[in-house]
Amino acid sequence: MTAQQLPDGTYWEHRGLTHRGTVRPGGRTVLLLSPGPSEGFAPRATGGWGLEVPRADVVRTTLRTTCRWQDEPFQVMAQEGDQLVLRHLGSSRTARDLGLTEVDRGVFNTTVPLSAVTDLEQVRTPT
């Protein structure tokens, strides 16, 4: 993972930039958030900067970091130093065969060194 990557989650794309945000009551507008000054954004009483835009002017996007370990697909849930916490995206049977920890019914996690994973990428999906 790199410092340039955004944390996984839901974002809004507006004018070629990616922002955190929230749909306003009524669903017709989105409040885009910025940690610092940005064109068109105004200071917010709660901190940071905000810009309310029509819902039609933004694209909702989900970011998810994925990788492969032991030739199996995983989602990166967290990074702790040089270790990654991974959630298995394959079958429960394969997860059990790999000795992964079942953290909830059918949900399997493991922690591995960053150096042990391949195909580490952040996937951006319009939602």
Secondary structure, DSSP 4 states (H G I P E B T S, - for coil): --TTSPPSEEEEEETTEEEEEEEPTTSSEEEEEESS--TT-EE-TTSSEEEEEEGGG-EEEEEEEEEEETTEEEEEEEEETTEEEEEE-S-HHHHHHTT-EEEETTEEEEEEEGGG-EEEEEEEEE-
